[in-house]
Amino acid sequence: MSIVKIRDSFKAFFSGRHGVDNLSRAMLWASVILYFLGVFTGAALLAQLSMVLILLVLFRALSRNTAQRASENQKYLDKVNGLRTKISQARVRYSNRKQFKYVRCPGCRAWIRLPRGAGAMSVTCRSCGYEFQQKT
């Protein structure tokens, strides 16, 4: 059998399949981590769970239901991007902690940045318009 025939048969098999996406990559990394944790700690359950994750990755990659797999991937990306945003904002708040005091609005829980050392001040939230007193 020639290389061209093998390549064409692989193309025919994989056409219309979902393939590997961000969720599958994350599940694959999680399975590798779980496998090594299971091996080093002697917990066979973790190693077995990693194999289940690998099978799930294969199922997702070979699935022909691309709409469902894309929906699952989008939900994963929404969660991850939300978490990345929260981490990024927390880093900014931490790096600016000496110049500014960050407080949460009691009305909508939005972050409000206030200058340090300004004393007690009346604060109006830009998101919801809630007014409250805050000591800086």
N, C-alpha and C positions, 0 to 999 in steps of 0.2 A: 504494500500500500504506500502510495507516495505521500510526501509531506503536504502537498496541495489538497489531496483528498481528505486527509486528517484535519487540516485547517478548515476546509469547507464543512466537514461534518460537525466540528465544534461550533462553527458559526451558525449552522442550522439548529443545533441543539440549544444554544444560548439566545437565539433571536426571540424576542418577546418576553424574556425573563427580566426580573427586576434588577438583579445584580447586587453589588455591595454598596451600601450607603453609609452615612455617618453613624446611624444607630447600630448597624452591623459591625462597624469598626470598633465602636465603644464596647459592644457585647463581646467581641473577640478579645480585646484587651482585658476586659473583666474576667473572661474565662482563663486567660493566661495567668493573671494575678491569682485567681482562686486556685488554679492548679498548683502553682508553686507554693502557695500558703498551705494547701492540703498536703503536699509532699513534705515540706519542712516541719509542719506541726504534727504530721501523722494522722490528720483528720481525713479519712477516706471520703466522707460526705462532701467536703469541699472539692476534691478532685472529681467526684461524680457530678457535682453541680456544674463544674467547668465543662464537662463533656456534654451535658444537656444544653448549655449555652452555645457550644460549638454546633450542635445539631440544629439549634434554632437559627443560628447564623446561616447555615447551609440551606435551611428551609426558606428563609427570607431571600437569599440570593437566587435560588432557583424558582421562586414563586412566579407564576404568571399573572397573579392578581396585583398588578403594579399600582393601581389606585389605592388599594388598602395599605400596601407597604409604604407608599409615598405619604399617606396620611399619618401612619405611625411614625415615620421619620420626621415629619413636620412637627408633631407633638413633642418629640424628643428635642428637636432643635429649639422650639419655643422655651422648653424648660431650661435647657443648657444656656441659652442666651440670656434668659432672665437671671440665672445664677451668676453668669459672668458679669452682668451689669451690676448686680448687688455687690459682688466682690470688688469690682473696679471702683464703685462709689465709696465703699468702706475704706479702700486704700487712700483715696483722696481725702476723706474725712480724717483719717489717721495722720496723714502727712501735714494737714492744715490745722491740727488740733491746738497749736500754740497761738495761732492768730485768730481763729474763729471758734465759736461754740456752736455745735450742731444740736438742734432740738427737734423733736417731732411735734407737729401740729396736733393738738388734742381732737380737732374736728375730723381731719382726713388722713392723719398719720404721715403726711408729707414731711420731708426733711427741710428745715429752715436753717440758714447759716447766719449767725449773729457775730458781730465783732466782740472780741474779748475785752473786758475792762470798761465797758460802756455803762455799767451799773444796771439798775432796773429799767426796763424799757417796755413800751407797748408794742406788740408785734401783731401784724396782720398777715395771715397766710395768703399767698398769691393764688393758691389753688382753689380754696373754698371760701376765702374771705373771713374766716374765723379770727376774732381778736382776743388776745390774751396777754397777760403780764409775764415777763421772763427776766430773771436776773442773769446778767452775763458776767 
